[in-house]
Amino acid sequence: MSSGVHYADFQIAELAGSPCIGIVRPIPGLDAEAYEGDEVDEDEDFCFVGTPHLEPDFFAQRSDEWGSGNVHACEYSCEEGDLSWSNWDDEKNEGVHWEGMDGCRTGDTVAMLLNLGQGTLTIYKNNRRLGVMMDGLSGPYCCSLGHSKPAVVCITWPSGIALIAADLDKVIWHWGALGV
């Protein structure tokens, strides 16, 4: 997704493993199999923010297509409601409080509205707008889902793929483009 307005919602079937939803730069050259087995501790979370030993690999996938934007991954913590983001190089912010911040419970539906014309990522909970979690976004993004269960899967949006780690028995998602 590099232009337009995009929407994704996630139903929290069970709030276990601290799920995070967000956006991440497209990194099609990343070899997901390289992070299975001995490379990643089985008790370790796989997220695009907060895994410093993986961030150089993510940043190495940078392309001119990303443009000059400084936010390469941005995540909403479903449990706490806080924000984490990184440029995978020298700047990272985890557990940031933002206006409208609110956590989730089992059964809640969390949604993201990515407006690339305005450069904003807005979060909704149970069809209620919580607020703009991040602004200043530019360039292409994919949807991402982080979870403390280390199983590597893919989510495809209309114009992108994000490698993620999730226990798919716990989280259900839907996506759709609202315009281009």
C-alpha positions as CSV (number, residue, x, y, z in Angstrom):
1,M,0.0,0.0,0.0
2,S,1.7,3.2,-1.1
3,S,-1.3,5.5,-1.6
4,G,-4.9,5.8,-0.6
5,V,-6.9,4.8,2.5
6,H,-6.7,1.2,3.8
7,Y,-8.6,-0.5,6.6
8,A,-7.9,-3.7,8.6
9,D,-9.7,-5.1,11.6
10,F,-8.7,-7.9,14.0
11,Q,-11.0,-9.8,16.3
12,I,-9.2,-10.7,19.6
13,A,-10.5,-14.3,20.1
14,E,-8.3,-14.7,23.2
15,L,-6.0,-12.0,24.6
16,A,-3.0,-14.2,25.2
17,G,0.6,-13.6,24.1
18,S,0.3,-9.8,23.9
19,P,-0.8,-9.4,20.3
20,C,0.4,-6.3,18.5
21,I,-1.1,-5.0,15.2
22,G,0.5,-2.4,13.0
23,I,2.2,-1.5,9.8
24,V,5.6,-2.4,8.4
25,R,7.6,-1.5,5.3
26,P,7.4,-4.1,2.6
27,I,10.4,-6.5,2.9
28,P,9.9,-9.1,0.2
29,G,13.6,-10.1,0.2
30,L,13.6,-11.2,3.9
31,D,14.0,-14.9,4.3
32,A,11.4,-15.9,6.9
33,E,12.9,-19.4,7.2
34,A,16.1,-17.9,8.5
35,Y,14.4,-16.9,11.7
36,E,13.0,-20.4,12.5
37,G,14.7,-22.9,14.7
38,D,18.0,-22.0,16.4
39,E,18.1,-18.5,15.0
40,V,15.2,-17.4,17.2
41,D,14.7,-18.4,20.8
42,E,11.4,-20.3,21.0
43,D,10.3,-18.3,24.0
44,E,11.1,-15.0,22.3
45,D,8.5,-12.7,20.7
46,F,8.8,-11.9,17.0
47,C,7.9,-8.3,16.4
48,F,9.0,-5.7,13.9
49,V,9.7,-3.3,16.9
50,G,11.8,-4.3,19.9
51,T,13.9,-7.0,18.5
52,P,17.3,-5.2,18.2
53,H,19.2,-8.3,16.9
54,L,16.7,-8.6,13.9
55,E,16.4,-4.9,13.1
56,P,19.7,-4.7,11.0
57,D,18.3,-7.5,8.8
58,F,15.0,-5.6,8.4
59,F,16.9,-2.3,7.6
60,A,19.1,-4.0,5.1
61,Q,16.0,-4.6,3.0
62,R,15.5,-0.8,2.6
63,S,14.7,0.3,-1.0
64,D,14.3,3.6,-2.7
65,E,10.6,2.9,-2.8
66,W,10.4,3.6,0.9
67,G,11.2,7.2,0.3
68,S,12.3,9.6,3.1
69,G,9.8,8.4,5.7
70,N,11.4,7.7,9.1
71,V,8.8,5.2,10.5
72,H,9.5,1.7,9.2
73,A,7.4,-0.3,11.7
74,C,4.6,0.9,14.0
75,E,2.7,-1.3,16.4
76,Y,-0.4,-1.0,18.6
77,S,-0.3,-3.2,21.7
78,C,-3.7,-4.8,22.0
79,E,-3.2,-5.6,25.7
80,E,-1.9,-2.2,26.9
81,G,-3.0,0.1,24.1
82,D,0.4,1.7,23.8
83,L,2.4,2.5,20.7
84,S,5.9,1.2,19.6
85,W,7.7,2.3,16.5
86,S,11.2,2.1,14.9
87,N,13.2,3.2,12.0
88,W,15.4,0.0,12.4
89,D,18.5,2.1,12.4
90,D,19.0,4.5,15.3
91,E,15.6,5.5,16.6
92,K,13.1,3.3,18.5
93,N,10.2,4.2,20.9
94,E,8.4,1.5,22.8
95,G,5.5,1.7,25.2
96,V,4.6,5.3,24.1
97,H,1.4,6.7,25.5
98,W,-0.8,8.5,22.9
99,E,-4.0,10.5,23.1
100,G,-6.9,8.0,23.0
101,M,-4.8,5.0,24.1
102,D,-6.9,2.1,25.3
103,G,-6.2,-1.6,25.6
104,C,-8.4,-4.6,24.6
105,R,-10.0,-7.6,26.1
106,T,-11.0,-11.0,24.7
107,G,-13.8,-10.5,22.2
108,D,-12.9,-6.9,21.2
109,T,-12.4,-5.9,17.6
110,V,-9.4,-3.6,16.9
111,A,-9.1,-1.8,13.6
112,M,-6.5,0.3,11.8
113,L,-7.2,3.0,9.3
114,L,-4.1,3.9,7.3
115,N,-4.5,7.1,5.3
116,L,-1.4,7.6,3.2
117,G,-2.7,10.9,1.8
118,Q,-2.7,12.4,5.3
119,G,0.1,10.2,6.6
120,T,-1.9,8.9,9.6
121,L,-2.6,5.6,11.3
122,T,-5.9,5.8,13.3
123,I,-6.9,3.0,15.7
124,Y,-10.5,1.9,16.4
125,K,-11.8,-0.4,19.1
126,N,-15.3,-2.0,18.8
127,N,-16.2,0.5,16.1
128,R,-15.2,3.5,18.3
129,R,-12.4,5.8,17.1
130,L,-9.6,5.9,19.7
131,G,-7.5,8.4,17.8
132,V,-4.6,9.0,15.5
133,M,-1.8,6.8,16.9
134,M,0.9,7.9,14.4
135,D,1.3,10.7,11.9
136,G,4.0,11.7,9.5
137,L,3.8,8.4,7.6
138,S,4.9,8.3,4.0
139,G,5.9,5.6,1.5
140,P,4.6,2.0,1.2
141,Y,3.4,-0.1,4.1
142,C,2.0,-3.6,4.7
143,C,-0.2,-4.8,7.6
144,S,1.6,-6.7,10.4
145,L,0.7,-8.7,13.4
146,G,3.1,-9.6,16.2
147,H,2.5,-12.2,18.9
148,S,4.5,-14.0,21.4
149,K,3.9,-17.4,19.8
150,P,6.7,-17.9,17.2
151,A,5.0,-19.3,14.1
152,V,5.9,-17.5,10.9
153,V,3.0,-16.7,8.6
154,C,2.0,-14.1,6.0
155,I,-0.8,-11.5,5.7
156,T,-1.5,-10.1,2.3
157,W,-3.1,-6.7,1.8
158,P,-4.3,-5.6,-1.6
159,S,-0.8,-4.3,-2.5
160,G,1.7,-5.8,-0.1
161,I,2.9,-8.7,2.0
162,A,4.2,-8.6,5.6
163,L,6.0,-11.4,7.3
164,I,4.7,-11.9,10.8
165,A,4.7,-14.2,13.8
166,A,1.3,-15.1,15.2
167,D,-0.8,-17.9,16.7
168,L,-3.6,-17.8,14.2
169,D,-6.0,-19.7,16.5
170,K,-6.1,-16.6,18.7
171,V,-6.5,-13.7,16.2
172,I,-8.7,-13.2,13.2
173,W,-8.3,-10.4,10.7
174,H,-10.0,-8.9,7.7
175,W,-8.7,-6.3,5.3
176,G,-9.9,-4.0,2.6
177,A,-8.8,-1.0,0.6
178,L,-11.1,2.0,1.0
179,G,-9.7,3.9,-2.0
180,V,-6.6,4.5,-4.1
